[in-house]
């Protein structure tokens, strides 16, 4: 199947939830556990019919020569290795000329030798959720019995290393982590992690729960403040730029440099528009984004409509274009707009200096970070344009 004039000039992503919101942990800041209320009753496991339809349609919707499957949760390892072997068989069946890659996100507590052999043998990238050293990680990342999960996660990471599995870290910067950038960064350096992703947690909470769509709800206490976010980014950048450019890859720094150069940032929150990254629930329901799994953002179901049709629908196009179209005047005249593009729409509930709604809650933190790193980013941009290594920026800080 081909789609002449296909609109997706960049890769189309659909994050899959093969076990829905089901998880063996009870992280205090989790925004996804409560999605179970939309699917009461049956065990939220993706059926064979939904799985095959998803894999076929997702591959058919691509206009690029490669496709990335991302398996997420809840906890993705609540499905068995046999489930993911089935995934591989179906990918081979429908891949045609498209190269297929797989990555999977896990809390790391259920990793075993069998899992690690599977990931190594099939070239899967594993993302491990870990928030830094024990005192930071265990403050919020709790097991179902209320105990900390740090030791279990570290055992999982040791298994990945023992089997030579490629993995990266995904951390949440909450109110506590933001206060300890040095300890946070030293931890990842000490365990040999060279690829670090982290995201600020900003959630609103009400009687209905975390991740409420109610923009009047108060900020959850575990959320990072704008000031703390900016200070955290600046402190971390100062540690990284002095010794680790080209050695340790930090997603938000890479994305900022990409926007400085003028290429796609590879991080949806910092892209100019949204709409290319959706999420599919266990029953085949497709939503506009992982952070917008609310009934009003349900695009349909793959058993009734194709992935392509839903992603190319007027509803999803409006969702994607709204990121740019709804920017307040303060953002439009901001010298840093090209670097953040208003960041994630879910965080754009603050009031601008002109009294307009739609300012990003973390705006002042980002402005602090962009101003602090402007010289180094410009230097690295020039080195890249001259086809030299941006790692030479480290010489400026020695």
BAMARLO-646327 format. One record per residue (C-alpha): x, y, z. Coordinates in steps of 0.05 Angstrom, whole numbers, plus 5000, padded with zeros to 4 digits. Layout:
<rs>
<r px="X" py="Y" pz="Z"/>
...
</rs>
This chain:
<rs>
<r px="5000" py="5000" pz="5000"/>
<r px="5026" py="5069" pz="4983"/>
<r px="5002" py="5139" pz="4999"/>
<r px="5018" py="5190" pz="4944"/>
<r px="5029" py="5259" pz="4973"/>
<r px="5036" py="5230" pz="5043"/>
<r px="5041" py="5288" pz="5093"/>
<r px="5093" py="5259" pz="5140"/>
<r px="5158" py="5290" pz="5119"/>
<r px="5189" py="5266" pz="5184"/>
<r px="5182" py="5198" pz="5217"/>
<r px="5114" py="5181" pz="5245"/>
<r px="5116" py="5151" pz="5314"/>
<r px="5064" py="5111" pz="5352"/>
<r px="5084" py="5089" pz="5422"/>
<r px="5051" py="5022" pz="5439"/>
<r px="5023" py="5002" pz="5507"/>
<r px="5021" py="4926" pz="5504"/>
<r px="5000" py="4921" pz="5577"/>
<r px="4962" py="4986" pz="5580"/>
<r px="4974" py="5023" pz="5645"/>
<r px="4987" py="4959" pz="5685"/>
<r px="5050" py="4965" pz="5727"/>
<r px="5084" py="4928" pz="5784"/>
<r px="5106" py="4995" pz="5815"/>
<r px="5070" py="5054" pz="5846"/>
<r px="5113" py="5114" pz="5831"/>
<r px="5084" py="5173" pz="5868"/>
<r px="5087" py="5219" pz="5807"/>
<r px="5063" py="5170" pz="5755"/>
<r px="5014" py="5202" pz="5706"/>
<r px="4994" py="5137" pz="5672"/>
<r px="4970" py="5089" pz="5726"/>
<r px="4904" py="5125" pz="5730"/>
<r px="4889" py="5111" pz="5656"/>
<r px="4862" py="5044" pz="5679"/>
<r px="4797" py="5080" pz="5696"/>
<r px="4784" py="5087" pz="5621"/>
<r px="4788" py="5011" pz="5613"/>
<r px="4755" py="4978" pz="5673"/>
<r px="4746" py="4904" pz="5680"/>
<r px="4788" py="4862" pz="5632"/>
<r px="4862" py="4852" pz="5638"/>
<r px="4894" py="4906" pz="5595"/>
<r px="4935" py="4860" pz="5550"/>
<r px="4940" py="4874" pz="5475"/>
<r px="4906" py="4819" pz="5436"/>
<r px="4937" py="4782" pz="5377"/>
<r px="4887" py="4816" pz="5331"/>
<r px="4903" py="4886" pz="5355"/>
<r px="4978" py="4871" pz="5354"/>
<r px="4978" py="4846" pz="5282"/>
<r px="4935" py="4904" pz="5258"/>
<r px="4980" py="4954" pz="5293"/>
<r px="5045" py="4926" pz="5266"/>
<r px="5018" py="4921" pz="5195"/>
<r px="4986" py="4990" pz="5195"/>
<r px="5044" py="5024" pz="5229"/>
<r px="5093" py="4998" pz="5178"/>
<r px="5046" py="5016" pz="5120"/>
<r px="5039" py="5087" pz="5146"/>
<r px="5113" py="5102" pz="5142"/>
<r px="5142" py="5146" pz="5087"/>
<r px="5213" py="5136" pz="5110"/>
<r px="5259" py="5075" pz="5098"/>
<r px="5261" py="5057" pz="5172"/>
<r px="5211" py="5050" pz="5228"/>
<r px="5221" py="5051" pz="5303"/>
<r px="5174" py="5011" pz="5347"/>
<r px="5171" py="5036" pz="5419"/>
<r px="5141" py="4990" pz="5471"/>
<r px="5120" py="5027" pz="5534"/>
<r px="5077" py="5022" pz="5595"/>
<r px="5055" py="5018" pz="5649"/>
<r px="5108" py="4965" pz="5653"/>
<r px="5124" py="4934" pz="5585"/>
<r px="5157" py="4872" pz="5615"/>
<r px="5091" py="4849" pz="5645"/>
<r px="5084" py="4817" pz="5576"/>
<r px="5127" py="4755" pz="5566"/>
<r px="5187" py="4746" pz="5520"/>
<r px="5141" py="4702" pz="5477"/>
<r px="5096" py="4762" pz="5465"/>
<r px="5155" py="4801" pz="5437"/>
<r px="5179" py="4742" pz="5396"/>
<r px="5110" py="4745" pz="5364"/>
<r px="5123" py="4819" pz="5352"/>
<r px="5187" py="4801" pz="5314"/>
<r px="5151" py="4749" pz="5271"/>
<r px="5097" py="4799" pz="5252"/>
<r px="5149" py="4853" pz="5237"/>
<r px="5185" py="4806" pz="5190"/>
<r px="5119" py="4788" pz="5157"/>
<r px="5101" py="4861" pz="5140"/>
<r px="5168" py="4898" pz="5137"/>
<r px="5177" py="4894" pz="5062"/>
<r px="5234" py="4942" pz="5045"/>
<r px="5230" py="4980" pz="5111"/>
<r px="5284" py="4972" pz="5164"/>
<r px="5253" py="4958" pz="5232"/>
<r px="5283" py="4976" pz="5300"/>
<r px="5254" py="4964" pz="5369"/>
<r px="5263" py="5000" pz="5435"/>
<r px="5229" py="4984" pz="5500"/>
<r px="5220" py="5025" pz="5563"/>
<r px="5221" py="4989" pz="5630"/>
<r px="5228" py="5005" pz="5704"/>
<r px="5283" py="4952" pz="5705"/>
<r px="5257" py="4912" pz="5763"/>
<r px="5235" py="4851" pz="5722"/>
<r px="5297" py="4843" pz="5679"/>
<r px="5326" py="4773" pz="5678"/>
<r px="5379" py="4735" pz="5640"/>
<r px="5325" py="4711" pz="5591"/>
<r px="5302" py="4782" pz="5577"/>
<r px="5373" py="4806" pz="5567"/>
<r px="5390" py="4750" pz="5519"/>
<r px="5328" py="4767" pz="5479"/>
<r px="5346" py="4841" pz="5475"/>
<r px="5419" py="4826" pz="5457"/>
<r px="5402" py="4773" pz="5405"/>
<r px="5351" py="4818" pz="5370"/>
<r px="5386" py="4885" pz="5376"/>
<r px="5334" py="4920" pz="5420"/>
<r px="5350" py="4985" pz="5454"/>
<r px="5327" py="4986" pz="5527"/>
<r px="5307" py="5049" pz="5564"/>
<r px="5312" py="5042" pz="5639"/>
<r px="5274" py="5089" pz="5685"/>
<r px="5321" py="5110" pz="5740"/>
<r px="5322" py="5177" pz="5776"/>
<r px="5394" py="5178" pz="5802"/>
<r px="5425" py="5153" pz="5866"/>
<r px="5386" py="5115" pz="5918"/>
<r px="5363" py="5174" pz="5960"/>
<r px="5335" py="5210" pz="5898"/>
<r px="5307" py="5148" pz="5863"/>
<r px="5273" py="5117" pz="5923"/>
<r px="5239" py="5181" pz="5944"/>
<r px="5185" py="5170" pz="5891"/>
<r px="5198" py="5106" pz="5852"/>
<r px="5165" py="5056" pz="5899"/>
<r px="5145" py="4984" pz="5890"/>
<r px="5074" py="4962" pz="5902"/>
<r px="5090" py="4946" pz="5975"/>
<r px="5115" py="5016" pz="5987"/>
<r px="5189" py="4999" pz="5989"/>
<r px="5243" py="5031" pz="5946"/>
<r px="5260" py="5000" pz="5879"/>
<r px="5333" py="5024" pz="5872"/>
<r px="5366" py="4957" pz="5887"/>
<r px="5322" py="4919" pz="5838"/>
<r px="5334" py="4970" pz="5783"/>
<r px="5409" py="4967" pz="5793"/>
<r px="5408" py="4891" pz="5790"/>
<r px="5371" py="4899" pz="5723"/>
<r px="5423" py="4948" pz="5697"/>
<r px="5479" py="4901" pz="5718"/>
<r px="5446" py="4845" pz="5678"/>
<r px="5440" py="4890" pz="5617"/>
<r px="5514" py="4907" pz="5622"/>
<r px="5533" py="4834" pz="5632"/>
<r px="5497" py="4814" pz="5569"/>
<r px="5523" py="4873" pz="5528"/>
<r px="5453" py="4902" pz="5517"/>
<r px="5451" py="4974" pz="5493"/>
<r px="5411" py="5016" pz="5542"/>
<r px="5399" py="5088" pz="5562"/>
<r px="5371" py="5122" pz="5623"/>
<r px="5306" py="5158" pz="5628"/>
<r px="5300" py="5201" pz="5690"/>
<r px="5247" py="5246" pz="5718"/>
<r px="5268" py="5314" pz="5745"/>
<r px="5221" py="5325" pz="5803"/>
<r px="5223" py="5374" pz="5861"/>
<r px="5277" py="5333" pz="5897"/>
<r px="5322" py="5314" pz="5838"/>
<r px="5325" py="5386" pz="5816"/>
<r px="5360" py="5405" pz="5880"/>
<r px="5418" py="5356" pz="5868"/>
<r px="5446" py="5364" pz="5797"/>
<r px="5517" py="5344" pz="5818"/>
<r px="5497" py="5280" pz="5852"/>
<r px="5449" py="5264" pz="5795"/>
<r px="5502" py="5271" pz="5741"/>
<r px="5557" py="5237" pz="5781"/>
<r px="5513" py="5176" pz="5791"/>
<r px="5503" py="5166" pz="5716"/>
<r px="5576" py="5177" pz="5701"/>
<r px="5596" py="5127" pz="5756"/>
<r px="5552" py="5072" pz="5727"/>
<r px="5578" py="5083" pz="5657"/>
<r px="5514" py="5111" pz="5627"/>
<r px="5531" py="5150" pz="5564"/>
<r px="5460" py="5165" pz="5540"/>
<r px="5416" py="5203" pz="5588"/>
<r px="5346" py="5228" pz="5577"/>
<r px="5308" py="5265" pz="5629"/>
<r px="5243" py="5304" pz="5632"/>
<r px="5215" py="5354" pz="5680"/>
<r px="5153" py="5331" pz="5716"/>
<r px="5097" py="5382" pz="5716"/>
<r px="5030" py="5355" pz="5735"/>
<r px="4966" py="5383" pz="5763"/>
<r px="4928" py="5344" pz="5814"/>
<r px="4856" py="5346" pz="5838"/>
<r px="4804" py="5301" pz="5869"/>
<r px="4802" py="5265" pz="5801"/>
<r px="4876" py="5247" pz="5806"/>
<r px="4943" py="5262" pz="5774"/>
<r px="4949" py="5286" pz="5703"/>
<r px="4881" py="5318" pz="5704"/>
<r px="4860" py="5357" pz="5643"/>
<r px="4832" py="5411" pz="5689"/>
<r px="4876" py="5472" pz="5678"/>
<r px="4850" py="5503" pz="5743"/>
<r px="4876" py="5446" pz="5786"/>
<r px="4936" py="5462" pz="5830"/>
<r px="5007" py="5440" pz="5813"/>
<r px="5025" py="5374" pz="5845"/>
<r px="5077" py="5381" pz="5900"/>
<r px="5127" py="5335" pz="5866"/>
<r px="5130" py="5380" pz="5805"/>
<r px="5194" py="5418" pz="5790"/>
<r px="5188" py="5494" pz="5795"/>
<r px="5210" py="5539" pz="5737"/>
<r px="5268" py="5567" pz="5777"/>
<r px="5292" py="5499" pz="5800"/>
<r px="5287" py="5472" pz="5728"/>
<r px="5330" py="5528" pz="5701"/>
<r px="5382" py="5522" pz="5756"/>
<r px="5385" py="5447" pz="5747"/>
<r px="5396" py="5452" pz="5672"/>
<r px="5450" py="5504" pz="5680"/>
<r px="5488" py="5466" pz="5733"/>
<r px="5485" py="5401" pz="5694"/>
<r px="5508" py="5435" pz="5630"/>
<r px="5568" py="5465" pz="5666"/>
<r px="5589" py="5396" pz="5689"/>
<r px="5578" py="5365" pz="5621"/>
<r px="5610" py="5418" pz="5577"/>
<r px="5676" py="5417" pz="5616"/>
<r px="5692" py="5344" pz="5605"/>
<r px="5640" py="5302" pz="5570"/>
<r px="5620" py="5332" pz="5503"/>
<r px="5623" py="5276" pz="5453"/>
<r px="5628" py="5224" pz="5509"/>
<r px="5562" py="5230" pz="5545"/>
<r px="5499" py="5247" pz="5505"/>
<r px="5444" py="5285" pz="5541"/>
<r px="5381" py="5290" pz="5500"/>
<r px="5360" py="5360" pz="5519"/>
<r px="5429" py="5388" pz="5504"/>
<r px="5430" py="5352" pz="5437"/>
<r px="5361" py="5379" pz="5421"/>
<r px="5381" py="5450" pz="5439"/>
<r px="5442" py="5446" pz="5395"/>
<r px="5401" py="5418" pz="5338"/>
<r px="5353" py="5477" pz="5342"/>
<r px="5413" py="5524" pz="5345"/>
<r px="5439" py="5493" pz="5281"/>
<r px="5370" py="5492" pz="5250"/>
<r px="5356" py="5418" pz="5243"/>
<r px="5302" py="5375" pz="5273"/>
<r px="5315" py="5369" pz="5348"/>
<r px="5294" py="5296" pz="5356"/>
<r px="5255" py="5315" pz="5419"/>
<r px="5181" py="5327" pz="5407"/>
<r px="5174" py="5377" pz="5463"/>
<r px="5224" py="5423" pz="5429"/>
<r px="5197" py="5415" pz="5358"/>
<r px="5160" py="5470" pz="5322"/>
<r px="5095" py="5431" pz="5318"/>
<r px="5066" py="5367" pz="5348"/>
<r px="5024" py="5312" pz="5320"/>
<r px="5075" py="5262" pz="5294"/>
<r px="5079" py="5221" pz="5359"/>
<r px="5016" py="5185" pz="5382"/>
<r px="5002" py="5129" pz="5430"/>
<r px="4963" py="5065" pz="5421"/>
<r px="4929" py="5032" pz="5481"/>
<r px="4923" py="4956" pz="5490"/>
<r px="4854" py="4953" pz="5457"/>
<r px="4875" py="4991" pz="5395"/>
<r px="4851" py="5061" pz="5416"/>
<r px="4897" py="5114" pz="5387"/>
<r px="4908" py="5180" pz="5424"/>
<r px="4941" py="5244" pz="5401"/>
<r px="5000" py="5239" pz="5450"/>
<r px="5023" py="5199" pz="5510"/>
<r px="5009" py="5259" pz="5554"/>
<r px="4940" py="5270" pz="5525"/>
<r px="4908" py="5202" pz="5538"/>
<r px="4841" py="5233" pz="5554"/>
<r px="4774" py="5216" pz="5521"/>
<r px="4773" py="5282" pz="5482"/>
<r px="4840" py="5265" pz="5449"/>
<r px="4820" py="5195" pz="5426"/>
<r px="4828" py="5191" pz="5350"/>
<r px="4794" py="5125" pz="5341"/>
<r px="4812" py="5051" pz="5341"/>
<r px="4856" py="5014" pz="5292"/>
<r px="4804" py="4959" pz="5284"/>
<r px="4758" py="5013" pz="5254"/>
<r px="4806" py="5062" pz="5222"/>
<r px="4878" py="5058" pz="5198"/>
<r px="4937" py="5089" pz="5234"/>
<r px="4950" py="5132" pz="5173"/>
<r px="4878" py="5157" pz="5169"/>
<r px="4877" py="5176" pz="5243"/>
<r px="4945" py="5209" pz="5242"/>
<r px="4927" py="5248" pz="5179"/>
<r px="4858" py="5267" pz="5205"/>
<r px="4837" py="5340" pz="5213"/>
<r px="4832" py="5329" pz="5288"/>
<r px="4905" py="5307" pz="5294"/>
<r px="4928" py="5360" pz="5246"/>
<r px="4895" py="5413" pz="5288"/>
<r px="4926" py="5383" pz="5351"/>
<r px="4995" py="5387" pz="5319"/>
<r px="4988" py="5456" pz="5289"/>
<r px="4960" py="5485" pz="5354"/>
<r px="5029" py="5483" pz="5386"/>
<r px="5052" py="5539" pz="5340"/>
<r px="4985" py="5573" pz="5328"/>
<r px="4969" py="5582" pz="5401"/>
<r px="5034" py="5615" pz="5423"/>
<r px="5022" py="5678" pz="5463"/>
<r px="5054" py="5744" pz="5440"/>
<r px="5108" py="5738" pz="5494"/>
<r px="5133" py="5674" pz="5461"/>
<r px="5129" py="5703" pz="5390"/>
<r px="5176" py="5760" pz="5408"/>
<r px="5222" py="5718" pz="5452"/>
<r px="5293" py="5711" pz="5425"/>
<r px="5294" py="5639" pz="5449"/>
<r px="5231" py="5616" pz="5413"/>
<r px="5270" py="5578" pz="5360"/>
<r px="5302" py="5536" pz="5415"/>
<r px="5241" py="5515" pz="5456"/>
<r px="5182" py="5528" pz="5409"/>
<r px="5139" py="5536" pz="5470"/>
<r px="5158" py="5467" pz="5496"/>
<r px="5105" py="5414" pz="5511"/>
<r px="5032" py="5438" pz="5503"/>
<r px="5013" py="5401" pz="5566"/>
<r px="5055" py="5451" pz="5606"/>
<r px="5028" py="5513" pz="5572"/>
<r px="4977" py="5535" pz="5624"/>
<r px="5012" py="5596" pz="5654"/>
<r px="4993" py="5668" pz="5640"/>
<r px="5041" py="5711" pz="5600"/>
<r px="5067" py="5780" pz="5620"/>
<r px="5013" py="5808" pz="5573"/>
<r px="4958" py="5771" pz="5610"/>
<r px="4950" py="5719" pz="5555"/>
<r px="4939" py="5645" pz="5571"/>
<r px="4983" py="5591" pz="5540"/>
<r px="5052" py="5609" pz="5567"/>
<r px="5094" py="5549" pz="5586"/>
<r px="5097" py="5539" pz="5661"/>
<r px="5172" py="5527" pz="5657"/>
<r px="5186" py="5587" pz="5612"/>
<r px="5231" py="5626" pz="5659"/>
<r px="5273" py="5564" pz="5672"/>
<r px="5283" py="5552" pz="5599"/>
<r px="5302" py="5624" pz="5587"/>
<r px="5354" py="5620" pz="5642"/>
<r px="5383" py="5557" pz="5610"/>
<r px="5384" py="5584" pz="5539"/>
<r px="5418" py="5649" pz="5560"/>
<r px="5469" py="5611" pz="5602"/>
<r px="5488" py="5563" pz="5546"/>
<r px="5482" py="5611" pz="5486"/>
<r px="5557" py="5622" pz="5477"/>
<r px="5575" py="5548" pz="5481"/>
<r px="5517" py="5528" pz="5435"/>
<r px="5538" py="5580" pz="5383"/>
<r px="5610" py="5556" pz="5387"/>
<r px="5589" py="5483" pz="5377"/>
<r px="5543" py="5504" pz="5319"/>
<r px="5602" py="5538" pz="5284"/>
<r px="5646" py="5477" pz="5295"/>
<r px="5593" py="5432" pz="5264"/>
<r px="5582" py="5478" pz="5205"/>
<r px="5658" py="5478" pz="5194"/>
<r px="5656" py="5402" pz="5198"/>
<r px="5697" py="5401" pz="5261"/>
<r px="5681" py="5366" pz="5326"/>
<r px="5638" py="5406" pz="5375"/>
<r px="5676" py="5372" pz="5431"/>
<r px="5730" py="5425" pz="5423"/>
<r px="5683" py="5470" pz="5464"/>
<r px="5712" py="5435" pz="5525"/>
<r px="5777" py="5473" pz="5514"/>
<r px="5741" py="5538" pz="5529"/>
<r px="5724" py="5514" pz="5599"/>
<r px="5791" py="5487" pz="5621"/>
</rs>
